[in-house]
Structure formats: C-alpha cells, structure tokens
C-alpha cells in the first residue's frame, strides 16, 4: 500500500474516534463525572505521547533549539487561534454541561465550535502522517494515544452541544467533517513534510507537540477538573503510564 494512502487511513482511524465519542455523548446521558474521568485519562495519554513520541524524537533528530522553538511556536499558534475562537463562543467547546452557548445566546457560536474542533484535531492527525516518515511505519503509540484521547473529546463536546440545543444534523456533520479533516491532515503531514530536511521534520513535529500541549492545558484539563476534582491527578497519571508502557513495549 502506498504510504500516503496509509497515512490517510491511520488519520481516519484516529479521527473516527471523535465521531464515536460524539455518538455516545449525544445519544447517551453519560454521567458527567465519568466523562470527566475519561477526559483526564485521555489527557494523561496525550501528555505521555507528546513527551516520549514527539518532543523527545524532535530533540533526537535535530537538537534542543528546533525542538524548543517548534514547541513554543505550536503553543503560540494554538493559543492565538483559541483566543480568537473563545471570543466567538467556542471557549467551552469540550464542556459536557451547560457552558456552551446556544445560537440564540451567541450568534455564530456554532461555526466557532466547529472551527474549534478542527483546531484541536488537526495537529494530532498531522503528526500521524509525519510519523510515517521515520522508518516507513506509522507510530502506533501515537495513533493509539490520539484515538484514546479523541473519544472523550468527542463525547464531552457533543454532550455540551446537546445541552446547547444543537441539532443532530449539526453535531454529526461537524464531527464527521472533523474525522475527514483528520484524514486530510495526516496525508498533508506526510506529503508536505516528506521532502523537507530532518531538521524541518523535527521542528514540525515539535510544533504539533506544542499545540497539543496547549490544547490539553486549555480545554481537556479544565473539563476533567470540573467534575473529577481530587481524582483527576490519579486518573491522569494512569493514562500517562498506559501510554508510557505502550511506547516502551
């Protein structure tokens, strides 16, 4: 199978978890403490993957400067985009309760929520495509980490959309489109970054890592803490260790 197609398929696999989570979150009234707990676990999984699969590899490939500059650049880019979307109603896009505004409360918030979901999902998927460039095989740890974290993201956000009286058509169109965008992002991560030097590949990997770290801190941890409280630390550590064990298996 051509590697560019393989990249797209792995991106679709990881992105489909968002749709799975959305179906559960919209159709089943999952207790908020359980949603928060799963979110905390997913955050721990991603934190480990960023540490040992992304930033560490960027450092090994190109040294400290490209890894650090890329990570900071990714965090700045994500934070800037997130701040712009927050002013338009997407601040609490991963909240499962009543924090998300309805269209009547804030016009244009539906589009902002969709763009916010795209902002959260693209860096994760792009790095899957980039991982294929290293040895011709996708990083299964990265795919698993993104898949595990995507389920609670889709679940919590879709539950919040239901609370904000978003229609089924809107919710599943958004998450279906994000799953497809994940496919495209993985393909572009492979095709666009492929011809570039090892230093640039390392920097791009670090950019994705920085964006993911900023996303975890800004959207996943607050949602988890909202309802998990004292248990969040233990659950997050459990997710971290599961991902760590996978990366060293």
C-alpha positions in Angstrom: 0.0 0.0 0.0 1.4 3.5 -0.9 2.5 5.2 2.3 0.5 8.4 1.5 -2.7 6.3 1.5 -1.6 4.5 4.7 -1.2 7.9 6.3 -4.7 8.9 5.4 -6.1 5.6 6.7 -4.4 6.0 10.0 -5.6 9.6 10.2 -9.1 8.4 9.6 -8.8 5.7 12.2 -7.7 8.2 14.8 -10.3 10.9 13.7 -13.2 8.4 13.7 -12.8 8.2 17.5 -14.2 11.7 17.6 -17.3 10.6 15.8 -17.6 7.5 18.1 -17.4 9.7 21.1 -19.9 12.2 19.6 -22.5 9.4 19.0 -22.1 8.3 22.6 -22.2 11.8 24.0 -25.2 12.9 22.1 -27.2 9.7 22.3 -26.4 8.5 25.8 -26.6 10.6 29.0 -23.2 9.7 30.4 -22.7 10.9 34.0 -20.5 14.0 34.0 -18.1 12.5 36.5 -17.5 9.6 34.1 -17.0 11.9 31.2 -14.5 14.0 33.2 -12.7 10.9 34.3 -12.3 9.6 30.8 -11.1 13.1 29.7 -8.5 13.1 32.4 -7.3 9.6 31.3 -7.1 10.9 27.7 -5.1 13.9 28.8 -2.6 11.7 30.5 -2.2 9.5 27.4 -1.6 12.5 25.3 0.9 14.0 27.7 3.0 10.9 27.6 2.8 10.6 23.8 3.9 14.3 23.5 6.8 13.7 25.8 8.1 10.4 24.5 6.9 10.3 20.9 7.0 13.9 19.8 9.3 16.2 21.7 11.8 13.6 22.5 12.0 12.5 18.9 12.3 16.1 17.7 15.2 16.6 20.1 16.9 13.4 19.0 16.5 14.4 15.3 17.6 18.0 15.4 18.7 19.0 18.9 17.3 21.3 21.5 16.8 24.5 19.5 14.5 23.3 16.8 12.6 21.2 19.4 12.1 24.1 21.7 11.4 26.7 19.1 8.8 24.4 17.4 7.1 23.5 20.6 6.8 27.2 21.6 5.6 28.1 18.1 2.9 25.4 18.2 1.7 26.6 21.6 1.6 30.2 20.5 -0.3 29.4 17.3 -2.8 27.3 19.1 -3.3 29.8 21.9 -3.8 32.6 19.4 -6.4 30.6 17.4 -8.1 29.5 20.6 -8.3 33.1 22.0 -9.9 34.3 18.7 -12.5 31.4 18.8 -13.2 31.9 22.5 -14.4 35.4 21.9 -16.9 33.9 19.4 -18.4 31.3 21.7 -16.1 28.3 21.5 -14.3 28.8 24.8 -16.1 25.8 26.5 -16.3 23.6 23.4 -15.2 20.5 25.4 -17.6 21.1 28.3 -20.3 18.5 28.6 -22.6 20.6 30.8 -24.4 23.8 30.1 -21.3 26.0 29.5 -21.6 26.0 25.7 -23.7 28.9 24.4 -26.7 28.2 22.1 -27.0 30.1 18.8 -29.7 32.3 20.4 -27.3 33.2 23.2 -24.4 34.0 20.9 -24.8 34.2 17.2 -22.1 32.5 15.2 -21.1 30.2 18.1 -22.0 27.1 16.1 -19.4 27.9 13.4 -16.9 28.8 16.2 -17.4 25.5 17.8 -16.8 23.7 14.5 -13.6 25.6 13.9 -12.5 24.9 17.5 -13.0 21.2 17.0 -10.9 21.5 13.8 -8.2 23.5 15.6 -8.0 20.7 18.3 -7.9 17.8 15.9 -5.5 18.9 13.1 -2.2 18.9 15.0 -2.8 15.4 16.4 -3.6 14.0 12.9 -0.9 15.7 11.1 1.8 14.2 13.4 0.4 10.7 12.5 1.4 11.4 8.9 4.7 12.8 9.9 5.4 9.7 11.9 5.3 7.5 8.8 8.4 9.4 7.5 10.5 7.8 10.2 11.3 4.2 9.1 8.3 3.8 6.8 6.0 2.7 9.6 3.4 4.7 11.5 3.9 5.3 15.2 1.2 3.0 16.6 1.7 4.6 20.0 0.8 8.0 18.6 -2.3 6.6 16.8 -3.5 4.8 19.9 -2.9 7.9 22.1 -4.8 10.1 19.7 -7.6 7.6 19.3 -8.0 7.2 23.1 -8.0 10.9 23.7 -10.4 11.6 20.9 -13.2 9.5 22.3 -13.7 11.6 25.4 -13.2 14.8 23.4 -16.0 14.0 21.1 -18.1 12.6 23.9 -17.9 15.7 26.1 -18.2 18.2 23.3 -21.2 16.5 21.8 -22.9 16.3 25.2 -22.4 20.0 25.6 -23.7 20.7 22.1 -26.9 18.7 23.0 -27.2 20.9 26.1 -26.9 24.0 23.9 -29.8 22.6 21.7 -27.7 21.9 18.7 -29.4 19.7 16.2 -28.3 16.1 15.4 -27.6 17.2 11.9 -25.3 19.9 13.1 -23.5 17.7 15.7 -22.8 14.7 13.4 -22.0 16.9 10.4 -19.3 18.7 12.5 -17.8 15.5 13.9 -18.0 13.7 10.6 -16.2 16.6 8.9 -13.6 16.6 11.6 -12.9 12.9 11.0 -12.5 13.5 7.3 -10.3 16.6 8.1 -8.1 14.3 10.3 -7.6 12.1 7.2 -6.5 15.1 5.1 -4.3 16.4 7.9 -2.5 13.1 8.1 -2.0 13.0 4.3 -0.7 16.5 4.3 1.6 15.8 7.2 3.2 13.0 5.2 3.1 14.7 1.7 4.1 18.2 2.6 6.7 17.5 5.2 8.2 14.4 3.5 10.5 16.3 1.0 11.9 18.5 3.8 15.1 18.1 5.8 15.3 16.2 9.0 15.6 19.5 10.9 12.4 20.8 9.5 10.6 17.5 10.1 11.7 17.7 13.7 10.5 21.3 14.0 7.1 20.4 12.5 6.8 17.5 15.0 7.6 19.9 17.8 5.0 22.4 16.6 2.3 19.8 16.7 3.6 18.8 20.2 3.3 22.4 21.4 -0.2 22.8 20.0 -1.3 19.5 21.6 0.2 20.5 25.0 -1.6 23.9 24.9 -4.9 22.2 24.0 -4.6 19.7 26.9 -4.0 22.5 29.4 -6.6 24.9 28.0 -9.5 22.5 27.1 -9.1 19.0 28.4 -7.8 19.5 32.0 -10.4 22.2 32.8 -13.2 19.9 31.7 -11.8 17.0 33.7 -11.2 19.1 36.8 -14.8 20.5 36.6 -16.3 17.2 37.7 -13.4 14.8 38.7 -11.8 17.1 41.2 -9.5 15.2 43.5 -9.4 12.1 41.4 -8.1 13.9 38.3 -4.4 13.6 39.3 -4.6 9.8 39.8 -6.6 9.2 36.6 -4.3 11.4 34.5 -1.3 9.6 35.9 -2.9 6.3 35.0 -3.4 7.4 31.4 0.2 8.7 31.3 1.6 5.3 32.5 -0.5 3.3 30.0 0.8 5.4 27.1 4.4 5.2 28.5 4.1 1.4 28.7 3.0 1.2 25.1 5.8 3.4 23.9 8.4 1.1 25.7 6.7 -2.2 24.9 
